[in-house]
Amino acid sequence: MIIDGRDLSVDEMFKELRGVVAHGYARRDEVSVFVNAHDREKLNLITGFVEILLECNTRIVEANGYYILKIIQEAVAQRSIIGINL
């Protein structure tokens, strides 16, 4: 799934990503979020929100004037097997 976050506010991005994770899209496939390169603060806020509150893994890729935030959610069972409790 691809989300174009370049024109969205931080609040709109939070709502969009919460819905994506709630519907399980991040569990089945990698979600890519595009953010403009000059919006580093927005990228940091979104990354923290996704990692801490939504319990997903993230990876940031820089490309041609924008960042791509790759999001994937681990299964709860996998986290408990390796001993990570959040």
N, CA, C and O atoms as CSV, one atom per row, in Angstrom:
chain,resi,resn,atom,element,x,y,z
A,1,MET,N,N,0.849,-1.168,0.000
A,1,MET,CA,C,0.000,0.000,0.000
A,1,MET,C,C,0.894,1.231,0.000
A,1,MET,O,O,1.935,1.250,0.657
A,2,ILE,N,N,0.489,2.253,-0.735
A,2,ILE,CA,C,1.254,3.491,-0.832
A,2,ILE,C,C,0.378,4.645,-0.362
A,2,ILE,O,O,-0.775,4.775,-0.776
A,3,ILE,N,N,0.941,5.485,0.512
A,3,ILE,CA,C,0.248,6.670,1.006
A,3,ILE,C,C,1.082,7.884,0.631
A,3,ILE,O,O,2.271,7.947,0.946
A,4,ASP,N,N,0.469,8.839,-0.035
A,4,ASP,CA,C,1.150,10.078,-0.387
A,4,ASP,C,C,0.893,11.082,0.726
A,4,ASP,O,O,-0.161,11.716,0.769
A,5,GLY,N,N,1.858,11.223,1.625
A,5,GLY,CA,C,1.718,12.115,2.764
A,5,GLY,C,C,2.302,13.485,2.544
A,5,GLY,O,O,2.405,14.270,3.487
A,6,ARG,N,N,2.687,13.791,1.327
A,6,ARG,CA,C,3.340,15.067,1.045
A,6,ARG,C,C,2.408,16.252,1.252
A,6,ARG,O,O,2.873,17.325,1.635
A,7,ASP,N,N,1.126,16.098,1.016
A,7,ASP,CA,C,0.184,17.207,1.170
A,7,ASP,C,C,-0.714,17.061,2.395
A,7,ASP,O,O,-1.606,17.883,2.605
A,8,LEU,N,N,-0.493,16.038,3.197
A,8,LEU,CA,C,-1.316,15.813,4.384
A,8,LEU,C,C,-0.672,16.447,5.608
A,8,LEU,O,O,0.552,16.524,5.706
A,9,SER,N,N,-1.507,16.901,6.545
A,9,SER,CA,C,-0.983,17.402,7.816
A,9,SER,C,C,-0.575,16.210,8.683
A,9,SER,O,O,-0.878,15.060,8.367
A,10,VAL,N,N,0.109,16.508,9.768
A,10,VAL,CA,C,0.541,15.439,10.676
A,10,VAL,C,C,-0.679,14.731,11.265
A,10,VAL,O,O,-0.690,13.505,11.368
A,11,ASP,N,N,-1.701,15.490,11.651
A,11,ASP,CA,C,-2.922,14.880,12.200
A,11,ASP,C,C,-3.596,13.956,11.191
A,11,ASP,O,O,-4.034,12.860,11.541
A,12,GLU,N,N,-3.678,14.398,9.946
A,12,GLU,CA,C,-4.279,13.564,8.905
A,12,GLU,C,C,-3.463,12.294,8.676
A,12,GLU,O,O,-4.019,11.223,8.436
A,13,MET,N,N,-2.135,12.425,8.753
A,13,MET,CA,C,-1.265,11.253,8.598
A,13,MET,C,C,-1.477,10.264,9.736
A,13,MET,O,O,-1.546,9.057,9.505
A,14,PHE,N,N,-1.582,10.773,10.977
A,14,PHE,CA,C,-1.821,9.893,12.121
A,14,PHE,C,C,-3.115,9.104,11.925
A,14,PHE,O,O,-3.143,7.892,12.139
A,15,LYS,N,N,-4.177,9.786,11.522
A,15,LYS,CA,C,-5.470,9.116,11.313
A,15,LYS,C,C,-5.384,8.082,10.199
A,15,LYS,O,O,-5.899,6.971,10.329
A,16,GLU,N,N,-4.735,8.451,9.114
A,16,GLU,CA,C,-4.585,7.541,7.978
A,16,GLU,C,C,-3.806,6.290,8.384
A,16,GLU,O,O,-4.217,5.171,8.075
A,17,LEU,N,N,-2.681,6.480,9.078
A,17,LEU,CA,C,-1.843,5.342,9.468
A,17,LEU,C,C,-2.513,4.475,10.522
A,17,LEU,O,O,-2.371,3.252,10.497
A,18,ARG,N,N,-3.238,5.089,11.443
A,18,ARG,CA,C,-3.968,4.310,12.443
A,18,ARG,C,C,-4.988,3.408,11.757
A,18,ARG,O,O,-5.145,2.248,12.137
A,19,GLY,N,N,-5.678,3.930,10.754
A,19,GLY,CA,C,-6.639,3.127,9.999
A,19,GLY,C,C,-5.982,2.006,9.221
A,19,GLY,O,O,-6.503,0.893,9.164
A,20,VAL,N,N,-4.839,2.298,8.622
A,20,VAL,CA,C,-4.098,1.285,7.854
A,20,VAL,C,C,-3.684,0.129,8.754
A,20,VAL,O,O,-3.834,-1.036,8.385
A,21,VAL,N,N,-3.162,0.451,9.933
A,21,VAL,CA,C,-2.725,-0.598,10.861
A,21,VAL,C,C,-3.937,-1.336,11.432
A,21,VAL,O,O,-3.898,-2.557,11.584
A,22,ALA,N,N,-5.006,-0.613,11.747
A,22,ALA,CA,C,-6.205,-1.249,12.298
A,22,ALA,C,C,-6.828,-2.245,11.319
A,22,ALA,O,O,-7.375,-3.265,11.740
A,23,HIS,N,N,-6.751,-1.962,10.036
A,23,HIS,CA,C,-7.301,-2.866,9.023
A,23,HIS,C,C,-6.328,-3.974,8.631
A,23,HIS,O,O,-6.668,-4.832,7.816
A,24,GLY,N,N,-5.133,-3.970,9.195
A,24,GLY,CA,C,-4.191,-5.057,8.961
A,24,GLY,C,C,-3.351,-4.951,7.707
A,24,GLY,O,O,-2.658,-5.905,7.353
A,25,TYR,N,N,-3.394,-3.811,7.022
A,25,TYR,CA,C,-2.603,-3.675,5.796
A,25,TYR,C,C,-1.104,-3.752,6.077
A,25,TYR,O,O,-0.350,-4.295,5.270
A,26,ALA,N,N,-0.664,-3.211,7.221
A,26,ALA,CA,C,0.762,-3.232,7.562
A,26,ALA,C,C,1.216,-4.627,7.964
A,26,ALA,O,O,2.413,-4.913,7.937
A,27,ARG,N,N,0.299,-5.488,8.331
A,27,ARG,CA,C,0.647,-6.854,8.712
A,27,ARG,C,C,0.812,-7.733,7.476
A,27,ARG,O,O,1.673,-8.612,7.443
A,28,ARG,N,N,-0.007,-7.493,6.471
A,28,ARG,CA,C,0.019,-8.314,5.258
A,28,ARG,C,C,1.078,-7.868,4.263
A,28,ARG,O,O,1.640,-8.694,3.544
A,29,ASP,N,N,1.354,-6.579,4.215
A,29,ASP,CA,C,2.243,-6.038,3.198
A,29,ASP,C,C,2.947,-4.813,3.764
A,29,ASP,O,O,2.516,-4.246,4.769
A,30,GLU,N,N,4.014,-4.416,3.124
A,30,GLU,CA,C,4.731,-3.220,3.545
A,30,GLU,C,C,3.966,-1.987,3.078
A,30,GLU,O,O,3.507,-1.928,1.937
A,31,VAL,N,N,3.833,-1.008,3.961
A,31,VAL,CA,C,3.164,0.247,3.632
A,31,VAL,C,C,4.236,1.295,3.388
A,31,VAL,O,O,5.128,1.470,4.218
A,32,SER,N,N,4.163,1.994,2.263
A,32,SER,CA,C,5.122,3.049,1.932
A,32,SER,C,C,4.433,4.398,2.049
A,32,SER,O,O,3.365,4.617,1.477
A,33,VAL,N,N,5.066,5.314,2.809
A,33,VAL,CA,C,4.533,6.659,3.000
A,33,VAL,C,C,5.538,7.650,2.431
A,33,VAL,O,O,6.708,7.634,2.812
A,34,PHE,N,N,5.095,8.506,1.527
A,34,PHE,CA,C,5.967,9.508,0.926
A,34,PHE,C,C,5.856,10.817,1.697
A,34,PHE,O,O,4.753,11.289,1.974
A,35,VAL,N,N,7.020,11.411,2.047
A,35,VAL,CA,C,7.089,12.684,2.760
A,35,VAL,C,C,8.156,13.533,2.077
A,35,VAL,O,O,9.216,13.018,1.718
A,36,ASN,N,N,7.890,14.835,1.890
A,36,ASN,CA,C,8.882,15.725,1.286
A,36,ASN,C,C,10.151,15.783,2.123
A,36,ASN,O,O,10.094,15.679,3.349
A,37,ALA,N,N,11.285,15.946,1.474
A,37,ALA,CA,C,12.574,15.961,2.167
A,37,ALA,C,C,12.689,17.139,3.129
A,37,ALA,O,O,13.376,17.028,4.145
A,38,HIS,N,N,12.038,18.260,2.838
A,38,HIS,CA,C,12.123,19.416,3.736
A,38,HIS,C,C,11.205,19.274,4.953
A,38,HIS,O,O,11.239,20.129,5.838
A,39,ASP,N,N,10.399,18.233,5.021
A,39,ASP,CA,C,9.510,17.977,6.158
A,39,ASP,C,C,10.102,16.938,7.103
A,39,ASP,O,O,9.427,15.976,7.471
A,40,ARG,N,N,11.352,17.126,7.496
A,40,ARG,CA,C,12.030,16.160,8.372
A,40,ARG,C,C,11.322,16.039,9.727
A,40,ARG,O,O,11.230,14.945,10.284
A,41,GLU,N,N,10.822,17.162,10.256
A,41,GLU,CA,C,10.113,17.115,11.535
A,41,GLU,C,C,8.846,16.261,11.423
A,41,GLU,O,O,8.537,15.476,12.320
A,42,LYS,N,N,8.129,16.419,10.332
A,42,LYS,CA,C,6.928,15.611,10.080
A,42,LYS,C,C,7.296,14.132,10.000
A,42,LYS,O,O,6.592,13.283,10.548
A,43,LEU,N,N,8.389,13.827,9.323
A,43,LEU,CA,C,8.848,12.444,9.205
A,43,LEU,C,C,9.181,11.863,10.576
A,43,LEU,O,O,8.817,10.726,10.874
A,44,ASN,N,N,9.875,12.643,11.415
A,44,ASN,CA,C,10.231,12.173,12.756
A,44,ASN,C,C,8.991,11.925,13.612
A,44,ASN,O,O,8.926,10.927,14.330
A,45,LEU,N,N,8.011,12.820,13.544
A,45,LEU,CA,C,6.775,12.642,14.312
A,45,LEU,C,C,6.020,11.390,13.870
A,45,LEU,O,O,5.553,10.609,14.699
A,46,ILE,N,N,5.908,11.213,12.578
A,46,ILE,CA,C,5.193,10.052,12.045
A,46,ILE,C,C,5.922,8.759,12.404
A,46,ILE,O,O,5.289,7.773,12.780
A,47,THR,N,N,7.244,8.762,12.290
A,47,THR,CA,C,8.032,7.571,12.628
A,47,THR,C,C,7.847,7.192,14.093
A,47,THR,O,O,7.631,6.022,14.411
A,48,GLY,N,N,7.930,8.182,14.991
A,48,GLY,CA,C,7.725,7.920,16.416
A,48,GLY,C,C,6.331,7.395,16.704
A,48,GLY,O,O,6.170,6.458,17.487
A,49,PHE,N,N,5.326,7.984,16.083
A,49,PHE,CA,C,3.942,7.546,16.256
A,49,PHE,C,C,3.769,6.095,15.830
A,49,PHE,O,O,3.153,5.295,16.534
A,50,VAL,N,N,4.317,5.772,14.675
A,50,VAL,CA,C,4.170,4.418,14.129
A,50,VAL,C,C,4.918,3.398,14.984
A,50,VAL,O,O,4.389,2.323,15.270
A,51,GLU,N,N,6.144,3.725,15.395
A,51,GLU,CA,C,6.949,2.768,16.160
A,51,GLU,C,C,6.448,2.597,17.588
A,51,GLU,O,O,6.357,1.472,18.080
A,52,ILE,N,N,6.123,3.698,18.259
A,52,ILE,CA,C,5.775,3.620,19.680
A,52,ILE,C,C,4.301,3.268,19.896
A,52,ILE,O,O,3.985,2.337,20.637
A,53,LEU,N,N,3.417,4.000,19.261
A,53,LEU,CA,C,1.993,3.804,19.526
A,53,LEU,C,C,1.358,2.694,18.708
A,53,LEU,O,O,0.460,2.007,19.196
A,54,LEU,N,N,1.806,2.506,17.476
A,54,LEU,CA,C,1.215,1.469,16.633
A,54,LEU,C,C,2.031,0.181,16.620
A,54,LEU,O,O,1.616,-0.810,16.019
A,55,GLU,N,N,3.188,0.188,17.280
A,55,GLU,CA,C,4.049,-0.989,17.429
A,55,GLU,C,C,4.424,-1.621,16.093
A,55,GLU,O,O,4.299,-2.832,15.910
A,56,CYS,N,N,4.884,-0.791,15.169
A,56,CYS,CA,C,5.320,-1.271,13.858
A,56,CYS,C,C,6.809,-0.990,13.677
A,56,CYS,O,O,7.377,-0.133,14.354
A,57,ASN,N,N,7.420,-1.708,12.773
A,57,ASN,CA,C,8.813,-1.454,12.415
A,57,ASN,C,C,8.844,-0.483,11.246
A,57,ASN,O,O,7.980,-0.520,10.370
A,58,THR,N,N,9.856,0.392,11.242
A,58,THR,CA,C,9.975,1.364,10.160
A,58,THR,C,C,11.383,1.357,9.588
A,58,THR,O,O,12.349,0.958,10.238
A,59,ARG,N,N,11.457,1.813,8.349
A,59,ARG,CA,C,12.736,1.996,7.667
A,59,ARG,C,C,12.566,3.222,6.784
A,59,ARG,O,O,11.563,3.352,6.083
A,60,ILE,N,N,13.554,4.129,6.816
A,60,ILE,CA,C,13.477,5.359,6.031
A,60,ILE,C,C,14.427,5.261,4.852
A,60,ILE,O,O,15.600,4.921,5.007
A,61,VAL,N,N,13.900,5.565,3.666
A,61,VAL,CA,C,14.686,5.565,2.433
A,61,VAL,C,C,14.602,6.974,1.852
A,61,VAL,O,O,13.515,7.538,1.733
A,62,GLU,N,N,15.756,7.542,1.488
A,62,GLU,CA,C,15.778,8.876,0.893
A,62,GLU,C,C,15.904,8.741,-0.618
A,62,GLU,O,O,16.751,7.996,-1.111
A,63,ALA,N,N,15.052,9.468,-1.358
A,63,ALA,CA,C,15.079,9.362,-2.816
A,63,ALA,C,C,14.544,10.628,-3.473
A,63,ALA,O,O,13.418,11.044,-3.198
A,64,ASN,N,N,15.330,11.230,-4.323
A,64,ASN,CA,C,14.909,12.328,-5.215
A,64,ASN,C,C,14.034,13.401,-4.574
A,64,ASN,O,O,12.959,13.701,-5.094
A,65,GLY,N,N,14.460,13.977,-3.478
A,65,GLY,CA,C,13.727,15.087,-2.880
A,65,GLY,C,C,12.607,14.706,-1.934
A,65,GLY,O,O,11.851,15.573,-1.497
A,66,TYR,N,N,12.485,13.449,-1.614
A,66,TYR,CA,C,11.490,13.042,-0.627
A,66,TYR,C,C,11.986,11.816,0.128
A,66,TYR,O,O,12.927,11.144,-0.292
A,67,TYR,N,N,11.332,11.544,1.244
A,67,TYR,CA,C,11.620,10.355,2.039
A,67,TYR,C,C,10.494,9.348,1.825
A,67,TYR,O,O,9.332,9.711,1.639
A,68,ILE,N,N,10.870,8.090,1.857
A,68,ILE,CA,C,9.880,7.017,1.831
A,68,ILE,C,C,9.991,6.298,3.170
A,68,ILE,O,O,11.031,5.722,3.491
A,69,LEU,N,N,8.926,6.334,3.940
A,69,LEU,CA,C,8.874,5.640,5.214
A,69,LEU,C,C,8.218,4.291,4.966
A,69,LEU,O,O,7.041,4.227,4.612
A,70,LYS,N,N,8.969,3.219,5.149
A,70,LYS,CA,C,8.462,1.852,4.951
A,70,LYS,C,C,7.993,1.331,6.307
A,70,LYS,O,O,8.743,1.366,7.283
A,71,ILE,N,N,6.776,0.857,6.367
A,71,ILE,CA,C,6.160,0.413,7.622
A,71,ILE,C,C,5.702,-1.026,7.473
A,71,ILE,O,O,5.076,-1.392,6.478
A,72,ILE,N,N,6.022,-1.839,8.474
A,72,ILE,CA,C,5.512,-3.211,8.514
A,72,ILE,C,C,5.245,-3.573,9.975
A,72,ILE,O,O,6.011,-3.200,10.864
A,73,GLN,N,N,4.180,-4.285,10.211
A,73,GLN,CA,C,3.784,-4.662,11.563
A,73,GLN,C,C,4.093,-6.126,11.801
A,73,GLN,O,O,3.705,-6.996,11.021
A,74,GLU,N,N,4.800,-6.382,12.896
A,74,GLU,CA,C,5.063,-7.771,13.278
A,74,GLU,C,C,3.803,-8.356,13.894
A,74,GLU,O,O,2.986,-7.636,14.468
A,75,ALA,N,N,3.658,-9.626,13.774
A,75,ALA,CA,C,2.546,-10.302,14.450
A,75,ALA,C,C,2.826,-10.327,15.946
A,75,ALA,O,O,3.973,-10.486,16.363
A,76,VAL,N,N,1.792,-10.172,16.745
A,76,VAL,CA,C,1.946,-10.171,18.198
A,76,VAL,C,C,2.551,-11.483,18.668
A,76,VAL,O,O,3.361,-11.491,19.594
A,77,ALA,N,N,2.175,-12.579,18.051
A,77,ALA,CA,C,2.709,-13.886,18.440
A,77,ALA,C,C,4.211,-13.961,18.209
A,77,ALA,O,O,4.921,-14.558,19.018
A,78,GLN,N,N,4.711,-13.377,17.139
A,78,GLN,CA,C,6.145,-13.406,16.872
A,78,GLN,C,C,6.905,-12.629,17.930
A,78,GLN,O,O,7.982,-13.053,18.347
A,79,ARG,N,N,6.367,-11.494,18.375
A,79,ARG,CA,C,7.048,-10.701,19.398
A,79,ARG,C,C,7.111,-11.466,20.713
A,79,ARG,O,O,8.133,-11.423,21.399
A,80,SER,N,N,6.040,-12.162,21.078
A,80,SER,CA,C,6.038,-12.874,22.348
A,80,SER,C,C,6.960,-14.086,22.315
A,80,SER,O,O,7.500,-14.479,23.349
A,81,ILE,N,N,7.147,-14.683,21.142
A,81,ILE,CA,C,8.051,-15.827,21.026
A,81,ILE,C,C,9.490,-15.419,21.303
A,81,ILE,O,O,10.231,-16.154,21.955
A,82,ILE,N,N,9.888,-14.249,20.810
A,82,ILE,CA,C,11.274,-13.827,21.019
A,82,ILE,C,C,11.445,-13.037,22.307
A,82,ILE,O,O,12.548,-12.577,22.603
A,83,GLY,N,N,10.372,-12.871,23.083
A,83,GLY,CA,C,10.480,-12.273,24.403
A,83,GLY,C,C,10.376,-10.766,24.448
A,83,GLY,O,O,10.840,-10.157,25.413
A,84,ILE,N,N,9.792,-10.144,23.454
A,84,ILE,CA,C,9.613,-8.697,23.470
A,84,ILE,C,C,8.178,-8.417,23.880
A,84,ILE,O,O,7.237,-8.810,23.191
A,85,ASN,N,N,8.019,-7.744,24.992
A,85,ASN,CA,C,6.685,-7.374,25.459
A,85,ASN,C,C,6.579,-5.866,25.474
A,85,ASN,O,O,7.341,-5.193,26.168
A,86,LEU,N,N,5.638,-5.330,24.712
A,86,LEU,CA,C,5.451,-3.877,24.649
A,86,LEU,C,C,4.212,-3.477,25.401
A,86,LEU,O,O,3.883,-2.292,25.463
